[in-house]
Amino acid sequence: MQPVESKLVETGFPAHHWRVEAQLPVGYDVQLTTGVLDPSNPALLDAGTTVRAERLRRFVVVDANVYAIYGDNVRKYLEHHNIEYSLCVLPVSEETKTMESVFTVVNGLDAFGISRRNEPIIAIGGGVVLDIVGLVGSLYRRGTPYVRVPTSLIGLVDAGVGIKTGVNHGSHKNRLGSYFAPTVALLDRDFLATVDARHISNGLAEILKIALIKDVRLFQLLEDHAELLLAERLTGQTQTGDLVASEVFSRAVGGMLEELQPNLWEKQLERVVDYGHSFSPTLEMRALPALLHGEAVTIDMALTTVLAEGRGLVSTMDRERIFRLMRRLRLPVWHPLMEAELLEHALRETVRHRDGLQRMPIPVGIGAACFLNDLTAAELARAAEILRTLQETKADEVIVTDVGGRSDAAGNRLIDRGGLSSTWQAIHWASLPPGTFREEDTRAGTDKFCFVLAGEGELRIDEVRHDLRPGDLIATRAGAVHRFANQGTEHLSWLMIEVPGGAA
């Protein structure tokens, strides 16, 4: 965009002091769409296009996990529209969210060669890919347009709709970054059908954040329909599910944008959307890979809810409602690392980040918030101890789902989940039809034990093949890449038991 207003002021004769003033407007679209990779949908084709060339060219960065599922769809879309393209398939995680990944994308851009203004980079993936590509866009030739296509729930409602970019550096989350708006963010809920249950819960944490700080109606929707939203992955498989998911999605995205729009560059450091982000950045980085972003945010929100209760800002009844909903959304409220040293270090980092003041968002009831600047180490320690006690008294609570009930989109049926566990601990029943395969989440930070119930097939662990037959028990360590395949004539079914990484 061109500056809408500029001014040059000279002082002295001959001039010895100049002041330059210019304003650059920022505008970008956040657009809901369906079937963004369907060749009949022109949204991706038109996104960011300012000049219609005889043949379009696009550099496309895709999360490697997303590419494994949607790679063929991406290629078919680009080829259907006769687009000259280059694909950069990027393995991503919080551990690889670094400048090295930025350089990988930059090297690909150099090899492909793009027009500086008329050939936007396309980013397809979760929040990590969106952050990396956004930073590349802000740096490459001092500004190259890009398009966001988030595929995770946290990307759809949080990372994909603002203008912040960034990568981790050292032990610090998003220490290097910029404010750089995409040309457009295309939000397609259809991607959620292939997102695993844990990452749906991960995204629901950011939706819960918006509910707690500003939208009591959104909280009520989550409270009334938590299990339905989880079972249908916000994809609207039933009429009720679609109505609820559509409103939840609209209120979450709209609520986030309402808070971001007046303060895109964070000149005002008191931001209610920082709720859940005072202690979680330090906790998340210390706990890698055991905690996902939304899980760390939820633990932060649980702690500050206890703080708010101690100050009379949240009633015990509301605190219990909040914690109950967190458990129903399969989110943790505690982690063993929540000790005084970590919390005090995190508070110092937050004060430094917020320019010398705590500016800590804290709930007022459900649906409102205020800011603290006088939190003491002693008050923080008391709140953490209360939270630990609450976790211990609720540690035996579980959510039970009938194995004969409705399965999720990936074929899992949750049997048992410890509601206040600090790590992802669960028992799943899963079934795979003949002639199909699936890859299990490798970023969970949990060890997994697979007990084969029926059928025959194979399991590849880090590309090593293992035959599967009823009665087999196979253990995989956290981070192992494993892929189930059913090459038989009947369903392959198994129990998957997850325990904290490093357990015997």
SVG drawing of the C-alpha trace seen along z (x, -y; Angstrom):
<svg xmlns="http://www.w3.org/2000/svg" viewBox="-30 -30 53 93">
<polyline fill="none" stroke="black" stroke-width="0.4" points="0.0,0.0 1.1,-3.6 1.3,-6.0 -1.9,-8.0 -0.2,-11.0 3.4,-12.1 5.2,-15.2 8.8,-16.5 9.7,-19.3 13.1,-21.1 14.7,-23.1 17.2,-25.8 18.7,-27.5 20.5,-25.8 18.6,-22.9 20.4,-20.9 17.4,-18.9 14.8,-17.0 11.7,-15.2 10.0,-12.7 6.4,-11.6 4.4,-9.0 1.5,-6.7 1.0,-3.4 -2.5,-1.9 -2.8,1.8 -5.8,3.8 -6.2,7.5 -9.2,9.8 -10.1,12.7 -12.5,14.8 -14.5,17.9 -14.7,20.4 -15.5,24.0 -13.4,26.4 -10.5,24.1 -8.6,26.8 -11.5,27.7 -10.6,26.5 -14.1,25.0 -13.4,22.6 -11.4,19.6 -10.6,18.1 -7.0,19.4 -6.5,18.6 -7.6,15.0 -6.0,14.5 -3.4,11.7 -3.6,11.3 -3.2,7.6 -2.2,8.1 -3.7,10.9 -0.8,12.5 -1.2,14.9 0.0,17.6 0.1,17.3 3.1,18.4 3.1,19.3 5.6,20.4 3.7,22.6 4.9,23.6 3.1,26.6 3.4,28.2 4.8,31.7 2.1,33.3 -0.6,31.4 1.1,32.4 0.9,36.0 -2.9,35.7 -3.6,32.9 -0.5,32.9 -2.4,34.4 -5.2,31.9 -2.7,29.0 -1.0,30.2 -4.3,30.9 -5.6,27.4 -2.5,25.7 -2.3,27.8 -6.0,27.5 -5.6,23.7 -2.4,24.0 -0.3,22.3 3.5,22.6 4.4,23.5 7.1,24.7 6.3,26.6 8.3,26.2 7.3,29.0 8.4,27.9 8.7,30.3 7.5,28.1 7.2,28.2 8.0,25.8 11.5,27.2 12.0,26.4 10.3,23.0 13.6,21.3 15.6,19.1 16.9,22.2 13.3,22.9 13.1,19.3 16.3,19.7 15.0,22.9 12.0,21.0 14.2,18.1 16.4,20.5 13.4,22.0 12.2,18.5 15.6,17.6 15.6,20.8 12.1,20.3 12.2,16.5 9.0,14.5 7.7,11.1 8.2,8.8 4.6,7.5 2.4,9.7 3.2,13.3 2.2,13.9 3.7,16.7 1.0,19.2 1.3,20.7 -0.7,23.9 -0.5,25.4 -0.8,24.8 0.3,21.8 4.0,22.7 4.1,22.6 2.0,19.4 4.4,17.7 7.5,18.8 6.1,17.8 4.8,14.5 8.3,13.7 9.8,14.7 7.3,12.4 8.3,9.4 12.0,10.0 12.2,11.2 13.1,8.2 11.9,6.1 8.3,7.1 6.7,9.8 2.9,10.4 1.7,13.7 -1.6,15.7 -2.5,17.7 -4.4,21.0 -4.6,22.3 -5.3,26.0 -5.4,26.4 -8.0,25.1 -5.5,22.9 -4.4,21.5 -8.0,20.8 -9.0,18.9 -5.7,17.4 -2.4,17.6 -4.1,17.2 -6.1,14.0 -3.6,11.5 -0.5,9.8 2.2,11.1 4.9,13.4 7.8,15.0 10.2,17.8 11.7,19.1 15.2,18.3 17.2,20.0 14.8,20.8 12.4,18.0 9.2,18.4 8.7,16.0 11.7,13.9 12.3,12.9 9.4,11.7 7.6,8.8 4.1,7.3 3.3,8.1 -0.2,8.6 -1.2,11.3 -3.0,10.2 -5.8,12.5 -6.4,15.4 -8.7,18.1 -10.4,20.0 -11.8,23.4 -13.2,25.5 -13.2,28.6 -9.5,29.1 -10.5,29.9 -11.9,33.3 -8.4,34.6 -7.0,32.9 -6.4,35.2 -8.4,34.9 -5.6,33.5 -5.1,30.6 -8.8,29.9 -8.6,29.4 -5.5,27.3 -7.4,24.9 -10.4,24.9 -8.1,23.4 -7.8,20.2 -11.6,20.1 -12.1,20.5 -9.7,17.6 -11.9,15.3 -15.0,16.6 -13.5,16.0 -12.3,12.4 -15.1,11.0 -17.9,13.3 -20.2,15.0 -22.4,16.3 -19.4,18.1 -18.6,19.6 -22.2,20.9 -22.0,22.4 -18.8,24.3 -20.4,25.3 -23.6,26.6 -21.9,28.4 -18.3,29.3 -18.6,33.0 -20.5,32.3 -17.8,29.9 -15.1,32.4 -16.9,35.3 -17.6,33.4 -14.3,31.4 -16.3,28.2 -17.1,29.5 -20.8,29.6 -21.6,33.2 -25.1,32.8 -27.6,29.9 -27.2,29.0 -23.4,29.4 -23.2,27.2 -25.2,24.4 -23.2,24.5 -19.8,24.8 -20.6,21.9 -21.6,19.6 -18.6,20.6 -16.2,20.1 -17.7,16.7 -17.7,15.4 -14.1,16.6 -12.7,15.1 -14.8,12.0 -13.9,11.5 -10.2,11.9 -10.3,9.4 -12.3,6.9 -9.4,6.8 -6.6,6.9 -7.8,4.3 -7.5,1.1 -4.0,2.2 -2.4,4.2 1.2,3.0 0.6,3.4 1.4,-0.2 -1.0,0.3 0.5,3.0 -2.6,3.7 -4.2,6.4 -6.9,8.7 -6.0,11.2 -2.8,11.7 -4.8,13.6 -3.3,17.0 0.0,15.8 1.8,14.5 3.3,17.7 2.6,20.1 5.4,19.0 8.0,20.0 6.1,23.2 5.6,24.3 9.3,23.9 10.5,25.6 8.1,28.5 8.7,29.2 7.5,31.4 5.1,32.5 2.8,29.5 1.1,27.9 0.6,24.2 -3.1,24.3 -2.4,26.7 0.2,24.3 -2.3,21.4 -5.0,23.3 -2.7,24.0 -1.9,20.3 -5.6,19.5 -6.3,21.9 -3.6,20.3 -4.8,16.8 -8.4,17.9 -7.3,19.1 -5.6,15.7 -8.8,13.9 -10.8,16.1 -8.3,15.1 -9.0,11.4 -12.7,11.9 -13.0,11.2 -14.2,14.7 -16.6,16.7 -15.9,20.2 -18.9,21.3 -17.5,19.7 -14.1,21.1 -15.5,24.5 -17.5,24.0 -14.3,22.9 -12.3,25.8 -15.1,28.3 -15.2,26.9 -11.4,27.1 -11.6,30.8 -14.5,31.5 -12.5,29.9 -9.7,32.4 -7.3,29.7 -4.9,29.8 -4.9,27.3 -1.6,28.3 2.0,29.3 4.7,30.4 7.0,27.6 4.7,25.0 7.1,24.4 8.1,21.1 11.3,20.7 9.6,21.1 6.7,18.8 8.9,16.1 11.2,16.3 8.1,16.2 6.7,13.1 10.1,11.3 10.1,12.1 6.5,10.9 7.3,7.6 10.3,7.1 8.2,7.9 5.4,5.5 7.7,2.6 8.3,2.7 4.7,3.4 2.9,6.7 -0.2,5.6 -1.6,9.0 -5.1,9.8 -7.2,11.5 -10.8,12.6 -13.7,10.8 -16.4,13.3 -17.0,15.0 -16.9,12.8 -14.9,9.8 -11.3,9.0 -9.1,6.4 -5.4,5.9 -3.0,6.5 0.2,4.7 0.7,5.6 1.0,9.4 3.6,10.6 5.7,13.7 4.0,14.8 0.5,14.4 1.7,16.3 3.1,19.1 -0.1,19.4 -2.2,19.6 0.1,22.3 -0.2,24.3 -4.0,24.0 -4.0,25.1 -1.8,28.1 -4.3,29.0 -7.2,28.7 -5.4,31.0 -4.7,33.6 -8.3,33.7 -9.6,34.1 -6.9,36.4 -9.2,39.4 -11.8,37.8 -12.2,39.3 -14.4,38.8 -15.9,42.1 -17.2,42.8 -19.0,46.0 -16.7,47.9 -19.8,48.6 -20.6,44.9 -19.8,42.5 -16.2,42.4 -14.4,39.3 -13.3,38.4 -10.0,40.2 -11.7,43.4 -10.8,43.0 -13.2,43.5 -12.0,42.0 -12.5,44.5 -10.8,42.8 -9.1,39.4 -7.6,38.0 -9.2,34.6 -6.5,32.8 -3.5,34.6 -0.4,32.5 0.4,34.5 -1.7,36.3 -2.8,39.6 -5.6,41.5 -6.9,44.8 -8.3,44.9 -10.0,47.5 -9.3,47.2 -10.3,49.1 -8.9,49.0 -10.9,50.3 -9.2,52.6 -6.9,51.0 -6.4,47.8 -3.6,46.3 -3.1,43.6 -0.2,41.8 -0.4,41.2 0.5,37.8 4.2,37.8 4.4,34.5 2.4,35.6 5.4,36.1 3.8,39.4 4.9,43.0 2.3,45.2 1.3,48.8 -0.7,50.5 -2.6,53.7 -4.1,55.3 -7.6,56.5 -8.7,57.8 -7.5,58.0 -4.1,58.1 -1.8,55.3 1.4,53.6 2.9,50.8 5.9,48.8 7.9,47.2 10.6,44.8 10.3,46.7 10.9,50.1 8.0,52.6 6.3,54.6 3.5,57.1 0.4,56.8 -1.8,59.7 -4.4,60.0 -2.8,60.1 0.4,58.2 1.6,55.4 3.9,52.8 5.5,49.9 6.7,46.6 8.6,43.9 7.6,40.2 8.4,38.7 8.6,41.9 7.0,41.6 4.5,44.5 2.1,45.4 -0.7,48.0 -1.7,49.9 -4.5,52.4 -3.6,54.7 -6.1,57.4 -9.7,58.0 -11.3,57.0 -11.1,54.1 -7.9,53.7 -8.7,52.5 -6.5,51.7 -6.3,50.1 -3.8,47.2 -2.6,46.4 -0.7,43.1 1.4,42.3 3.9,39.5 7.0,39.5 9.9,41.3 7.6,43.6 8.7,47.2"/>
</svg>
